[in-house]
Amino acid sequence: MAYKAQLEALAISMQAQLSKTVKTPPPALIGLVGTGKTSANEQVAAALGLNCYVISLPQVLPEALGGLPYADLEAGVVKFLPADFFKAIVDNGDDKSLLFFDEIADAPRNSQSALHKILTHREAGSLKLPRCAMGSAMNPPDQSTTGGSISEAIATRSVQLPWDGWSFEESLRADSIANDLIYEVPKLTEGWEGGYQEACIKTNAFLESSFGMRFRRTRPKASTVLGDHVLGMAAPQANSRTWRYAKGLIAACDSLGRDAQAAKLLLVSGCVGEDAAREYILFEQN
């Protein structure tokens, strides 16, 4: 089922971020209103033993993310102090938290730009965050409150995942078990990063092939889709950063065997785009 693969992709990408050696991007769920994007992140985080902090990004000033300036007279420099929820994550320590940004497409561009260093370096102002998972969610442009979308910069710092939510039958089952997850969340085993070199070999061979070369670098068009959503210029695109992210997620999926093949297609699509992902998977299989 589509929901099962999407749930697995979410869980895999959330865990992969906690690696000490392999850099992977935070997941960004894209789905219609009321499909349970936020609750899915909360429940997966709970299943993985992570404390979840939900931040509605449109309500957060850029200075709360990038930090308010204050003078450190002893050091003779100006430093930047971010919002209080970052302090809780620091107090928790490594591998204990999920920092989840909700309604990200409705946030103004200056708030989105303040996320850049948080997503890529886990730095909020002058505060260095411990190793933690991050994630976000948004409605597609035709359903977002402002009609907005994420910037290309945010798109290339995330693995975008279409989110359908439960089918009607699945929602009835979920209601009967107090809204708990109705599928088991896959767990990455220690040492999964050992497959990263093989993932690099496979993707590099694809990108050096005659039919993969055209997917080294792509840019979306106004009509580009992901899943059933027209995302335009906010859709995933291929470049050196997104292919590097895809390699890490491919290694994570490969560590789980054939059961994670559907999730792998979703994750690679969310990094480099659907066309590139389909061609890569065919190359890998053949």
Buried (B, 14 or more C-beta within 10 A) or exposed (E): EBBBBBBBBBBBBBBBBBBEEBBBBBBBBBBBEEBBBBBBBBBBBBBBEBBBBBBBBBEBEBBBBBBEEEEEEEEEEEBBBBBEBBEEBBEBEEBBBBBBBBBBBBBBEEBBBBBBBBBBEBBBBBBEBBBBBBBBBBBBBEBBEEEBBBBBBBBBBBBBBBBBBBEEEBBEEBEEEEEEBBEEBBEBEEEBBEBBEEBBEBBEEBBEEEEBEEBBBBEBEEEBBBBEBBBBBBBBBBBEBBBBBBBBBBBBBBBBEEEBBBBBBBBBBBBBBBBBBEBBBEBBEE
